[in-house]
């Protein structure tokens, strides 16, 4: 599971179910009025884009061997 602290600094994430590697594609969005929420833009391959949020963070983990 990706925590908010990990989401702020990590550059690569792994989807637990498939083992797919997702890369950061921008800055993490956080809100002052909703401190538990975050949104990390990510991409997979050339054409797949998405977000890791507080709602789906349990489906991802931080890649251990970041380069």
C-alpha positions in Angstrom: 0.0 0.0 0.0 1.2 3.5 -0.9 1.1 6.0 1.9 0.8 9.7 1.5 4.5 10.2 2.5 5.6 7.7 -0.1 3.4 9.2 -2.7 5.1 12.6 -2.2 8.7 11.3 -3.0 8.5 8.0 -5.0 9.0 8.0 -8.7 7.9 4.4 -9.6 5.1 2.2 -8.4 4.2 -1.4 -8.9 0.6 -2.6 -9.3 0.2 -5.5 -6.8 -2.2 -7.6 -8.9 -0.3 -7.6 -12.2 3.2 -6.5 -11.3 3.0 -3.7 -13.8 5.5 -0.8 -13.3 3.9 2.7 -13.3 6.0 5.8 -13.4 5.3 9.2 -11.9 4.1 11.7 -14.6 3.8 14.9 -12.6 3.6 16.4 -9.1 1.5 15.0 -6.3 -1.7 16.9 -5.6 -2.6 17.5 -2.0 -5.3 19.6 -0.3 -5.2 21.7 2.9 -8.9 21.1 3.6 -8.6 17.3 3.1 -5.2 16.3 4.5 -5.7 12.6 4.1 -6.3 12.8 0.3 -3.7 12.8 -2.4 -3.5 12.2 -6.2 -0.3 11.1 -8.1 -0.4 11.2 -11.9 1.2 8.0 -13.3 1.7 6.4 -16.7 2.3 2.9 -17.9 4.0 2.4 -21.3 3.3 4.9 -24.0 -0.5 5.4 -23.9 -1.8 4.3 -20.5 -2.3 7.1 -17.9 -4.0 7.2 -14.6 -3.9 8.4 -10.9 -2.9 6.8 -7.7 -5.2 8.2 -5.1 -6.0 7.6 -1.4 -8.9 5.4 -2.7 -6.9 3.0 -4.8 -3.5 3.2 -3.0 -4.0 -0.3 -1.6 -3.6 -1.7 -5.1 0.0 -0.3 -5.5 3.3 -0.4 -3.7 6.5 1.6 -4.2 9.1 0.0 -6.4 12.0 -1.1 -4.3 14.9 -0.7 -6.8 14.3 2.9 -7.9 17.0 4.1 -10.3 
